[in-house]
Amino acid sequence: MSFFKEITLFTLSLTAVYFYQWDLTDLLWSFWTSSFIVGYLTILHYAFFLPIQAIKFYNKDTPEINEFKKKMKIDGFLGLIGAIVLSSLPGLLFIIPFFTIHFGGFHSVHAMFLQQFAPIEGIIITPPSFVSWFPFFQKFPDVLRLFVMYWPVVLATAIYEFSKKSKPSLATKKQTGKAFMRPYANVIKIHILIFALGFAKFQGLTGFPVYAIAFTFFFFPFSKVFTSEKSSQTSR
């Protein structure tokens, strides 16, 4: 996504905050909601990356791939189904279950802090247990309610994340680690914002200007600014 588009998206999102007259509670929960929903969708995106690549690989008509199909004795529709099933196993058996517990639990712990610091009536999200993680999904109506309340921020985050040119790459352990750590980045920002906005609240610093600064910290494309400055200095 170009710098101009990111700035436009940032400005529209900040306008939504002003238009809906969100307060501190709304701001923090909008960050949490966008981080959880978009982050989990990102994990699903990477989890199903292997099956998509398997389909592309199977449909290629090259001597090497045709030779590989002969050696593995796979061909036709059944061979395609087999390739999809085998390539889906890592995501279905490990990636999705593990990150559902880990990522969901991570956000649930932060939700507990938010419920103490900036509660919303009727929203109670508790961490799932490794023994019994299904109750976490019983909180889906609460997450859905939060999405309805803060959809502009969720939409802005989703557009920003999924419009990046970089495609998921699972070629190396290092690339895989980076891919699955990306959704956790916003959680760290939320943790910092909870303390920063909490301090501002106790100091009597509230209102749109304070929230605009927090929103800038969360969404503004600083990396693009620093990258452009670095490239301009290099070109001199």
Sequence and secondary structure as in RCSB ss.txt:
>XXXX:A:sequence
MSFFKEITLFTLSLTAVYFYQWDLTDLLWSFWTSSFIVGYLTILHYAFFLPIQAIKFYNKDTPEINEFKKKMKID
GFLGLIGAIVLSSLPGLLFIIPFFTIHFGGFHSVHAMFLQQFAPIEGIIITPPSFVSWFPFFQKFPDVLRLFVMY
WPVVLATAIYEFSKKSKPSLATKKQTGKAFMRPYANVIKIHILIFALGFAKFQGLTGFPVYAIAFTFFFFPFSKV
FTSEKSSQTSR
>XXXX:A:secstr
  HHHHHHHHHHHHHHHHHTT  HHHHHHHHHHHHHHHHHHHHHHHHTHHHHHHHHHHH   HHHHHHHHHHT  
HHHHHHHHHHHHHHHIIIIIHHHHHHHHHHHHHHHHHHHHHHS  TT       SS  GGGGGGHHHHHHHHHHS
HHHHHHHHHHHHT S     SSHHHHHHHHHHHHHHHHHHHHHHHHHHHHHHTT  SHHHHHHHHHHHH  HHHH
HHHHHHHHHH 
